[in-house]
Amino acid sequence: MTTSAIRSASLARRERQKAETRQSILDAARELFVSEGVEATTMRAIAARIGYTPTAIYHHFRDKDALIQELCLADFSALGQAMHKIGRIEDPVDRVRRMAYAYTDFALDNTSQYRFMFMTPPTQSLAIAHEEIHKRPEEDAYLFLLDTVTEGINLGVYRPELSDPVELAQIFWGGIHGIISLWLTHCGNPHIILRDPRETIRTQCDLIIRGALRNPTH
């Protein structure tokens, strides 16, 4: 192996280790933000979680706000990409249904991310991340939902009194979020028998959509 190749391999290894360390910091921060709260979590606590010194973390993030913003961007981008993977389904009603399933899969397969994104109090850093995601329509899950609902309203598939796309989008989203939140917070409660959330959300989607349609046989 030439000297140049050795240097290239060494550089690639250092970059990989740096990326892995950065991801470990983000994962530890997310877990602490969910369990302890964003305000209560310090950079020192995040460092202790993964066995690093606070100084080592500051080599990757200038402060906690920078860490929060990158974490928010990564998680909301992942959700947006998961939603958009369903593709451009022709029928906006079927598209809403498939989006609900994709959203549910993301939430239940990535519970730490979901709790951080939608079940912790918002911060200024989170607001900044939302603004950044809004500049990337291909990664904006809420914009995808809103556009799909708007398309259905413009095509006249929903009842005439359901003319506000923001309201209708939030009805769809809120219903799904409610089932997921119940599952994440109460699935271990022996006094509340919760059905499989994926199956419950499929039934819920059918009920909400059928109730919203101008022609329920659509």
Rosetta constraint file for C-alpha pairs under 8 A:
AtomPair CA 1 CA 5 HARMONIC 6.14 0.50
AtomPair CA 1 CA 6 HARMONIC 6.58 0.50
AtomPair CA 2 CA 6 HARMONIC 6.27 0.50
AtomPair CA 3 CA 7 HARMONIC 6.21 0.50
AtomPair CA 4 CA 8 HARMONIC 6.15 0.50
AtomPair CA 5 CA 9 HARMONIC 6.09 0.50
AtomPair CA 6 CA 10 HARMONIC 6.07 0.50
AtomPair CA 7 CA 11 HARMONIC 6.07 0.50
AtomPair CA 8 CA 12 HARMONIC 6.15 0.50
AtomPair CA 9 CA 13 HARMONIC 6.17 0.50
AtomPair CA 10 CA 14 HARMONIC 6.25 0.50
AtomPair CA 11 CA 15 HARMONIC 6.17 0.50
AtomPair CA 12 CA 16 HARMONIC 6.12 0.50
AtomPair CA 13 CA 17 HARMONIC 6.15 0.50
AtomPair CA 14 CA 18 HARMONIC 6.04 0.50
AtomPair CA 15 CA 19 HARMONIC 6.17 0.50
AtomPair CA 16 CA 20 HARMONIC 6.16 0.50
AtomPair CA 17 CA 21 HARMONIC 6.09 0.50
AtomPair CA 18 CA 22 HARMONIC 6.13 0.50
AtomPair CA 19 CA 23 HARMONIC 6.17 0.50
AtomPair CA 20 CA 24 HARMONIC 6.18 0.50
AtomPair CA 21 CA 25 HARMONIC 6.30 0.50
AtomPair CA 22 CA 26 HARMONIC 6.36 0.50
AtomPair CA 22 CA 60 HARMONIC 6.56 0.50
AtomPair CA 23 CA 27 HARMONIC 6.10 0.50
AtomPair CA 24 CA 28 HARMONIC 6.11 0.50
AtomPair CA 24 CA 50 HARMONIC 7.33 0.50
AtomPair CA 25 CA 29 HARMONIC 6.04 0.50
AtomPair CA 25 CA 46 HARMONIC 6.97 0.50
AtomPair CA 25 CA 47 HARMONIC 7.44 0.50
AtomPair CA 25 CA 50 HARMONIC 7.29 0.50
AtomPair CA 25 CA 57 HARMONIC 7.39 0.50
AtomPair CA 26 CA 30 HARMONIC 6.13 0.50
AtomPair CA 26 CA 67 HARMONIC 7.25 0.50
AtomPair CA 26 CA 71 HARMONIC 6.25 0.50
AtomPair CA 27 CA 31 HARMONIC 6.38 0.50
AtomPair CA 28 CA 32 HARMONIC 6.31 0.50
AtomPair CA 28 CA 46 HARMONIC 6.08 0.50
AtomPair CA 28 CA 49 HARMONIC 6.41 0.50
AtomPair CA 28 CA 50 HARMONIC 6.90 0.50
AtomPair CA 29 CA 33 HARMONIC 5.99 0.50
AtomPair CA 29 CA 41 HARMONIC 7.97 0.50
AtomPair CA 29 CA 46 HARMONIC 5.60 0.50
AtomPair CA 30 CA 34 HARMONIC 6.27 0.50
AtomPair CA 30 CA 71 HARMONIC 7.56 0.50
AtomPair CA 30 CA 112 HARMONIC 6.92 0.50
AtomPair CA 30 CA 113 HARMONIC 7.16 0.50
AtomPair CA 30 CA 116 HARMONIC 6.50 0.50
AtomPair CA 31 CA 35 HARMONIC 6.21 0.50
AtomPair CA 31 CA 112 HARMONIC 6.46 0.50
AtomPair CA 32 CA 36 HARMONIC 5.38 0.50
AtomPair CA 32 CA 37 HARMONIC 6.85 0.50
AtomPair CA 32 CA 38 HARMONIC 7.64 0.50
AtomPair CA 32 CA 41 HARMONIC 6.45 0.50
AtomPair CA 32 CA 46 HARMONIC 7.27 0.50
AtomPair CA 33 CA 37 HARMONIC 4.54 0.50
AtomPair CA 33 CA 38 HARMONIC 4.53 0.50
AtomPair CA 33 CA 39 HARMONIC 7.98 0.50
AtomPair CA 33 CA 40 HARMONIC 7.96 0.50
AtomPair CA 33 CA 41 HARMONIC 6.27 0.50
AtomPair CA 33 CA 116 HARMONIC 6.90 0.50
AtomPair CA 33 CA 120 HARMONIC 7.81 0.50
AtomPair CA 34 CA 38 HARMONIC 7.34 0.50
AtomPair CA 34 CA 112 HARMONIC 7.38 0.50
AtomPair CA 34 CA 115 HARMONIC 6.44 0.50
AtomPair CA 34 CA 116 HARMONIC 5.62 0.50
AtomPair CA 34 CA 119 HARMONIC 7.96 0.50
AtomPair CA 34 CA 120 HARMONIC 6.50 0.50
AtomPair CA 36 CA 40 HARMONIC 6.17 0.50
AtomPair CA 36 CA 41 HARMONIC 6.34 0.50
AtomPair CA 37 CA 41 HARMONIC 6.25 0.50
AtomPair CA 37 CA 120 HARMONIC 7.19 0.50
AtomPair CA 38 CA 120 HARMONIC 7.83 0.50
AtomPair CA 38 CA 121 HARMONIC 7.92 0.50
AtomPair CA 41 CA 45 HARMONIC 6.40 0.50
AtomPair CA 41 CA 46 HARMONIC 7.33 0.50
AtomPair CA 42 CA 46 HARMONIC 6.43 0.50
AtomPair CA 42 CA 64 HARMONIC 7.58 0.50
AtomPair CA 43 CA 47 HARMONIC 6.15 0.50
AtomPair CA 43 CA 54 HARMONIC 6.33 0.50
AtomPair CA 43 CA 57 HARMONIC 7.53 0.50
AtomPair CA 43 CA 63 HARMONIC 7.80 0.50
AtomPair CA 43 CA 64 HARMONIC 6.47 0.50
AtomPair CA 44 CA 48 HARMONIC 6.18 0.50
AtomPair CA 44 CA 53 HARMONIC 7.39 0.50
AtomPair CA 44 CA 54 HARMONIC 5.16 0.50
AtomPair CA 45 CA 49 HARMONIC 6.17 0.50
AtomPair CA 46 CA 50 HARMONIC 6.92 0.50
AtomPair CA 47 CA 51 HARMONIC 6.03 0.50
AtomPair CA 47 CA 52 HARMONIC 4.72 0.50
AtomPair CA 47 CA 53 HARMONIC 5.61 0.50
AtomPair CA 47 CA 54 HARMONIC 5.38 0.50
AtomPair CA 47 CA 56 HARMONIC 7.94 0.50
AtomPair CA 47 CA 57 HARMONIC 6.58 0.50
AtomPair CA 48 CA 52 HARMONIC 5.85 0.50
AtomPair CA 48 CA 53 HARMONIC 6.98 0.50
AtomPair CA 48 CA 54 HARMONIC 7.90 0.50
AtomPair CA 52 CA 56 HARMONIC 6.36 0.50
AtomPair CA 52 CA 57 HARMONIC 7.30 0.50
AtomPair CA 53 CA 57 HARMONIC 6.93 0.50
AtomPair CA 54 CA 58 HARMONIC 6.56 0.50
AtomPair CA 55 CA 59 HARMONIC 6.76 0.50
AtomPair CA 56 CA 60 HARMONIC 7.36 0.50
AtomPair CA 57 CA 61 HARMONIC 6.26 0.50
AtomPair CA 58 CA 62 HARMONIC 5.31 0.50
AtomPair CA 58 CA 63 HARMONIC 6.76 0.50
AtomPair CA 61 CA 66 HARMONIC 6.04 0.50
AtomPair CA 61 CA 67 HARMONIC 5.80 0.50
AtomPair CA 62 CA 66 HARMONIC 6.35 0.50
AtomPair CA 62 CA 67 HARMONIC 7.84 0.50
AtomPair CA 63 CA 67 HARMONIC 6.54 0.50
AtomPair CA 64 CA 68 HARMONIC 6.12 0.50
AtomPair CA 65 CA 69 HARMONIC 6.13 0.50
AtomPair CA 65 CA 125 HARMONIC 5.89 0.50
AtomPair CA 66 CA 70 HARMONIC 6.28 0.50
AtomPair CA 66 CA 125 HARMONIC 7.79 0.50
AtomPair CA 67 CA 71 HARMONIC 6.13 0.50
AtomPair CA 68 CA 72 HARMONIC 6.04 0.50
AtomPair CA 68 CA 125 HARMONIC 6.20 0.50
AtomPair CA 68 CA 126 HARMONIC 7.10 0.50
AtomPair CA 69 CA 73 HARMONIC 6.09 0.50
AtomPair CA 69 CA 125 HARMONIC 5.39 0.50
AtomPair CA 69 CA 126 HARMONIC 6.24 0.50
AtomPair CA 69 CA 128 HARMONIC 7.04 0.50
AtomPair CA 69 CA 129 HARMONIC 5.47 0.50
AtomPair CA 70 CA 74 HARMONIC 6.08 0.50
AtomPair CA 70 CA 129 HARMONIC 7.66 0.50
AtomPair CA 71 CA 75 HARMONIC 6.18 0.50
AtomPair CA 72 CA 76 HARMONIC 5.97 0.50
AtomPair CA 72 CA 117 HARMONIC 7.14 0.50
AtomPair CA 72 CA 126 HARMONIC 6.28 0.50
AtomPair CA 72 CA 129 HARMONIC 5.91 0.50
AtomPair CA 72 CA 130 HARMONIC 7.95 0.50
AtomPair CA 73 CA 77 HARMONIC 5.76 0.50
AtomPair CA 73 CA 129 HARMONIC 5.54 0.50
AtomPair CA 73 CA 130 HARMONIC 7.62 0.50
AtomPair CA 73 CA 132 HARMONIC 7.57 0.50
AtomPair CA 73 CA 133 HARMONIC 6.76 0.50
AtomPair CA 74 CA 78 HARMONIC 6.14 0.50
AtomPair CA 75 CA 79 HARMONIC 6.34 0.50
AtomPair CA 75 CA 113 HARMONIC 6.26 0.50
AtomPair CA 75 CA 117 HARMONIC 7.41 0.50
AtomPair CA 76 CA 80 HARMONIC 6.11 0.50
AtomPair CA 76 CA 117 HARMONIC 7.53 0.50
AtomPair CA 76 CA 133 HARMONIC 7.33 0.50
AtomPair CA 76 CA 139 HARMONIC 7.55 0.50
AtomPair CA 76 CA 140 HARMONIC 7.48 0.50
AtomPair CA 76 CA 141 HARMONIC 7.79 0.50
AtomPair CA 77 CA 81 HARMONIC 6.11 0.50
AtomPair CA 77 CA 133 HARMONIC 7.05 0.50
AtomPair CA 77 CA 139 HARMONIC 5.21 0.50
AtomPair CA 77 CA 140 HARMONIC 7.05 0.50
AtomPair CA 78 CA 82 HARMONIC 6.15 0.50
AtomPair CA 78 CA 139 HARMONIC 7.61 0.50
AtomPair CA 79 CA 83 HARMONIC 6.26 0.50
AtomPair CA 79 CA 103 HARMONIC 7.36 0.50
AtomPair CA 79 CA 106 HARMONIC 6.72 0.50
AtomPair CA 79 CA 139 HARMONIC 7.57 0.50
AtomPair CA 79 CA 141 HARMONIC 6.54 0.50
AtomPair CA 80 CA 84 HARMONIC 6.17 0.50
AtomPair CA 80 CA 138 HARMONIC 7.14 0.50
AtomPair CA 80 CA 139 HARMONIC 4.21 0.50
AtomPair CA 80 CA 140 HARMONIC 5.04 0.50
AtomPair CA 80 CA 141 HARMONIC 4.28 0.50
AtomPair CA 80 CA 142 HARMONIC 8.00 0.50
AtomPair CA 81 CA 85 HARMONIC 6.11 0.50
AtomPair CA 81 CA 138 HARMONIC 7.32 0.50
AtomPair CA 81 CA 139 HARMONIC 5.47 0.50
AtomPair CA 81 CA 141 HARMONIC 7.72 0.50
AtomPair CA 82 CA 86 HARMONIC 7.55 0.50
AtomPair CA 82 CA 102 HARMONIC 6.58 0.50
AtomPair CA 82 CA 103 HARMONIC 7.55 0.50
AtomPair CA 82 CA 106 HARMONIC 7.11 0.50
AtomPair CA 83 CA 99 HARMONIC 5.86 0.50
AtomPair CA 83 CA 102 HARMONIC 5.74 0.50
AtomPair CA 83 CA 103 HARMONIC 6.49 0.50
AtomPair CA 83 CA 141 HARMONIC 6.22 0.50
AtomPair CA 84 CA 88 HARMONIC 7.97 0.50
AtomPair CA 84 CA 138 HARMONIC 7.24 0.50
AtomPair CA 84 CA 139 HARMONIC 7.52 0.50
AtomPair CA 84 CA 141 HARMONIC 7.57 0.50
AtomPair CA 84 CA 144 HARMONIC 7.74 0.50
AtomPair CA 86 CA 98 HARMONIC 6.95 0.50
AtomPair CA 86 CA 99 HARMONIC 7.20 0.50
AtomPair CA 86 CA 102 HARMONIC 7.59 0.50
AtomPair CA 88 CA 95 HARMONIC 7.63 0.50
AtomPair CA 89 CA 94 HARMONIC 7.11 0.50
AtomPair CA 89 CA 95 HARMONIC 5.49 0.50
AtomPair CA 90 CA 94 HARMONIC 7.95 0.50
AtomPair CA 90 CA 95 HARMONIC 7.43 0.50
AtomPair CA 91 CA 95 HARMONIC 6.14 0.50
AtomPair CA 92 CA 96 HARMONIC 6.17 0.50
AtomPair CA 92 CA 148 HARMONIC 5.66 0.50
AtomPair CA 92 CA 149 HARMONIC 7.03 0.50
AtomPair CA 92 CA 151 HARMONIC 6.66 0.50
AtomPair CA 92 CA 152 HARMONIC 5.61 0.50
AtomPair CA 93 CA 97 HARMONIC 6.45 0.50
AtomPair CA 93 CA 149 HARMONIC 7.93 0.50
AtomPair CA 93 CA 152 HARMONIC 6.78 0.50
AtomPair CA 93 CA 209 HARMONIC 7.75 0.50
AtomPair CA 94 CA 98 HARMONIC 6.22 0.50
AtomPair CA 95 CA 99 HARMONIC 6.02 0.50
AtomPair CA 95 CA 148 HARMONIC 7.28 0.50
AtomPair CA 96 CA 100 HARMONIC 6.21 0.50
AtomPair CA 96 CA 145 HARMONIC 7.00 0.50
AtomPair CA 96 CA 148 HARMONIC 6.85 0.50
AtomPair CA 96 CA 149 HARMONIC 7.44 0.50
AtomPair CA 97 CA 101 HARMONIC 6.53 0.50
AtomPair CA 97 CA 205 HARMONIC 6.58 0.50
AtomPair CA 98 CA 102 HARMONIC 6.20 0.50
AtomPair CA 99 CA 103 HARMONIC 5.97 0.50
AtomPair CA 99 CA 145 HARMONIC 7.61 0.50
AtomPair CA 100 CA 104 HARMONIC 6.12 0.50
AtomPair CA 100 CA 173 HARMONIC 7.93 0.50
AtomPair CA 100 CA 176 HARMONIC 7.21 0.50
AtomPair CA 100 CA 201 HARMONIC 7.91 0.50
AtomPair CA 100 CA 205 HARMONIC 7.56 0.50
AtomPair CA 101 CA 105 HARMONIC 6.17 0.50
AtomPair CA 101 CA 198 HARMONIC 7.55 0.50
AtomPair CA 101 CA 201 HARMONIC 7.76 0.50
AtomPair CA 101 CA 202 HARMONIC 7.39 0.50
AtomPair CA 102 CA 106 HARMONIC 6.21 0.50
AtomPair CA 103 CA 107 HARMONIC 6.22 0.50
AtomPair CA 104 CA 108 HARMONIC 6.15 0.50
AtomPair CA 104 CA 176 HARMONIC 7.50 0.50
AtomPair CA 104 CA 180 HARMONIC 7.35 0.50
AtomPair CA 104 CA 198 HARMONIC 6.75 0.50
AtomPair CA 104 CA 201 HARMONIC 7.86 0.50
AtomPair CA 105 CA 109 HARMONIC 5.81 0.50
AtomPair CA 105 CA 198 HARMONIC 7.70 0.50
AtomPair CA 106 CA 110 HARMONIC 5.76 0.50
AtomPair CA 106 CA 114 HARMONIC 7.93 0.50
AtomPair CA 107 CA 111 HARMONIC 5.56 0.50
AtomPair CA 107 CA 113 HARMONIC 7.63 0.50
AtomPair CA 107 CA 114 HARMONIC 5.36 0.50
AtomPair CA 107 CA 180 HARMONIC 7.39 0.50
AtomPair CA 108 CA 180 HARMONIC 7.69 0.50
AtomPair CA 110 CA 114 HARMONIC 6.22 0.50
AtomPair CA 111 CA 115 HARMONIC 6.03 0.50
AtomPair CA 111 CA 184 HARMONIC 7.81 0.50
AtomPair CA 112 CA 116 HARMONIC 6.20 0.50
AtomPair CA 113 CA 117 HARMONIC 6.07 0.50
AtomPair CA 114 CA 118 HARMONIC 5.89 0.50
AtomPair CA 114 CA 119 HARMONIC 7.21 0.50
AtomPair CA 115 CA 119 HARMONIC 4.64 0.50
AtomPair CA 115 CA 120 HARMONIC 6.53 0.50
AtomPair CA 116 CA 120 HARMONIC 5.51 0.50
AtomPair CA 119 CA 181 HARMONIC 7.94 0.50
AtomPair CA 122 CA 126 HARMONIC 6.09 0.50
AtomPair CA 122 CA 127 HARMONIC 7.40 0.50
AtomPair CA 123 CA 127 HARMONIC 6.45 0.50
AtomPair CA 124 CA 128 HARMONIC 6.34 0.50
AtomPair CA 125 CA 129 HARMONIC 6.30 0.50
AtomPair CA 126 CA 130 HARMONIC 6.23 0.50
AtomPair CA 127 CA 131 HARMONIC 6.39 0.50
AtomPair CA 128 CA 132 HARMONIC 6.41 0.50
AtomPair CA 129 CA 133 HARMONIC 6.21 0.50
AtomPair CA 130 CA 134 HARMONIC 6.15 0.50
AtomPair CA 131 CA 135 HARMONIC 6.72 0.50
AtomPair CA 132 CA 136 HARMONIC 7.08 0.50
AtomPair CA 133 CA 137 HARMONIC 7.28 0.50
AtomPair CA 133 CA 139 HARMONIC 6.60 0.50
AtomPair CA 133 CA 140 HARMONIC 5.88 0.50
AtomPair CA 134 CA 140 HARMONIC 5.99 0.50
AtomPair CA 134 CA 143 HARMONIC 7.84 0.50
AtomPair CA 136 CA 140 HARMONIC 6.35 0.50
AtomPair CA 137 CA 143 HARMONIC 6.97 0.50
AtomPair CA 137 CA 144 HARMONIC 7.72 0.50
AtomPair CA 140 CA 144 HARMONIC 6.37 0.50
AtomPair CA 141 CA 145 HARMONIC 6.38 0.50
AtomPair CA 142 CA 146 HARMONIC 6.08 0.50
AtomPair CA 143 CA 147 HARMONIC 5.94 0.50
AtomPair CA 144 CA 148 HARMONIC 6.15 0.50
AtomPair CA 145 CA 149 HARMONIC 6.19 0.50
AtomPair CA 145 CA 169 HARMONIC 6.55 0.50
AtomPair CA 146 CA 150 HARMONIC 6.05 0.50
AtomPair CA 146 CA 165 HARMONIC 6.48 0.50
AtomPair CA 146 CA 166 HARMONIC 6.65 0.50
AtomPair CA 146 CA 169 HARMONIC 5.75 0.50
AtomPair CA 147 CA 151 HARMONIC 6.12 0.50
AtomPair CA 148 CA 152 HARMONIC 6.41 0.50
AtomPair CA 149 CA 153 HARMONIC 6.29 0.50
AtomPair CA 149 CA 165 HARMONIC 5.88 0.50
AtomPair CA 149 CA 168 HARMONIC 7.15 0.50
AtomPair CA 149 CA 169 HARMONIC 6.22 0.50
AtomPair CA 150 CA 154 HARMONIC 6.16 0.50
AtomPair CA 150 CA 165 HARMONIC 5.28 0.50
AtomPair CA 151 CA 155 HARMONIC 6.22 0.50
AtomPair CA 152 CA 156 HARMONIC 6.33 0.50
AtomPair CA 152 CA 157 HARMONIC 5.64 0.50
AtomPair CA 152 CA 158 HARMONIC 6.74 0.50
AtomPair CA 153 CA 157 HARMONIC 6.10 0.50
AtomPair CA 153 CA 158 HARMONIC 5.78 0.50
AtomPair CA 153 CA 162 HARMONIC 7.74 0.50
AtomPair CA 153 CA 163 HARMONIC 6.37 0.50
AtomPair CA 153 CA 165 HARMONIC 7.23 0.50
AtomPair CA 156 CA 160 HARMONIC 7.55 0.50
AtomPair CA 156 CA 214 HARMONIC 7.53 0.50
AtomPair CA 157 CA 213 HARMONIC 5.81 0.50
AtomPair CA 157 CA 214 HARMONIC 5.58 0.50
AtomPair CA 157 CA 215 HARMONIC 7.08 0.50
AtomPair CA 158 CA 162 HARMONIC 6.44 0.50
AtomPair CA 158 CA 163 HARMONIC 7.95 0.50
AtomPair CA 158 CA 212 HARMONIC 5.58 0.50
AtomPair CA 158 CA 213 HARMONIC 4.20 0.50
AtomPair CA 158 CA 214 HARMONIC 4.67 0.50
AtomPair CA 158 CA 215 HARMONIC 7.67 0.50
AtomPair CA 159 CA 163 HARMONIC 7.79 0.50
AtomPair CA 159 CA 212 HARMONIC 5.92 0.50
AtomPair CA 159 CA 213 HARMONIC 5.41 0.50
AtomPair CA 159 CA 214 HARMONIC 4.19 0.50
AtomPair CA 159 CA 215 HARMONIC 7.97 0.50
AtomPair CA 160 CA 214 HARMONIC 7.27 0.50
AtomPair CA 162 CA 168 HARMONIC 6.76 0.50
AtomPair CA 162 CA 212 HARMONIC 7.39 0.50
AtomPair CA 163 CA 168 HARMONIC 7.96 0.50
AtomPair CA 164 CA 168 HARMONIC 6.29 0.50
AtomPair CA 165 CA 169 HARMONIC 5.84 0.50
AtomPair CA 166 CA 170 HARMONIC 6.17 0.50
AtomPair CA 167 CA 171 HARMONIC 6.22 0.50
AtomPair CA 168 CA 172 HARMONIC 6.41 0.50
AtomPair CA 169 CA 173 HARMONIC 6.12 0.50
AtomPair CA 170 CA 174 HARMONIC 5.50 0.50
AtomPair CA 171 CA 175 HARMONIC 6.10 0.50
AtomPair CA 172 CA 176 HARMONIC 6.59 0.50
AtomPair CA 172 CA 205 HARMONIC 7.77 0.50
AtomPair CA 172 CA 208 HARMONIC 7.30 0.50
AtomPair CA 173 CA 177 HARMONIC 6.08 0.50
AtomPair CA 174 CA 178 HARMONIC 6.01 0.50
AtomPair CA 175 CA 179 HARMONIC 6.66 0.50
AtomPair CA 175 CA 204 HARMONIC 7.75 0.50
AtomPair CA 176 CA 180 HARMONIC 6.35 0.50
AtomPair CA 176 CA 201 HARMONIC 6.39 0.50
AtomPair CA 176 CA 204 HARMONIC 7.87 0.50
AtomPair CA 177 CA 181 HARMONIC 5.92 0.50
AtomPair CA 178 CA 182 HARMONIC 6.13 0.50
AtomPair CA 179 CA 183 HARMONIC 6.29 0.50
AtomPair CA 179 CA 197 HARMONIC 6.60 0.50
AtomPair CA 179 CA 200 HARMONIC 7.69 0.50
AtomPair CA 179 CA 201 HARMONIC 6.99 0.50
AtomPair CA 180 CA 184 HARMONIC 6.21 0.50
AtomPair CA 180 CA 197 HARMONIC 6.62 0.50
AtomPair CA 181 CA 185 HARMONIC 6.06 0.50
AtomPair CA 182 CA 186 HARMONIC 5.56 0.50
AtomPair CA 182 CA 187 HARMONIC 7.25 0.50
AtomPair CA 183 CA 187 HARMONIC 4.90 0.50
AtomPair CA 183 CA 194 HARMONIC 7.06 0.50
AtomPair CA 183 CA 197 HARMONIC 6.77 0.50
AtomPair CA 186 CA 192 HARMONIC 7.39 0.50
AtomPair CA 187 CA 192 HARMONIC 7.76 0.50
AtomPair CA 187 CA 193 HARMONIC 7.79 0.50
AtomPair CA 187 CA 194 HARMONIC 6.47 0.50
AtomPair CA 189 CA 193 HARMONIC 7.67 0.50
AtomPair CA 195 CA 199 HARMONIC 7.46 0.50
AtomPair CA 195 CA 200 HARMONIC 6.50 0.50
AtomPair CA 196 CA 200 HARMONIC 6.18 0.50
AtomPair CA 197 CA 201 HARMONIC 5.91 0.50
AtomPair CA 198 CA 202 HARMONIC 6.31 0.50
AtomPair CA 199 CA 203 HARMONIC 6.43 0.50
AtomPair CA 200 CA 204 HARMONIC 6.05 0.50
AtomPair CA 201 CA 205 HARMONIC 5.92 0.50
AtomPair CA 202 CA 206 HARMONIC 6.42 0.50
AtomPair CA 203 CA 207 HARMONIC 6.35 0.50
AtomPair CA 204 CA 208 HARMONIC 6.11 0.50
AtomPair CA 205 CA 209 HARMONIC 5.84 0.50
AtomPair CA 206 CA 210 HARMONIC 5.81 0.50
AtomPair CA 207 CA 211 HARMONIC 6.08 0.50
AtomPair CA 208 CA 212 HARMONIC 6.15 0.50
AtomPair CA 209 CA 213 HARMONIC 6.15 0.50
AtomPair CA 210 CA 216 HARMONIC 5.13 0.50
AtomPair CA 210 CA 217 HARMONIC 7.91 0.50
AtomPair CA 211 CA 216 HARMONIC 7.10 0.50
AtomPair CA 212 CA 216 HARMONIC 7.94 0.50
AtomPair CA 213 CA 218 HARMONIC 7.43 0.50
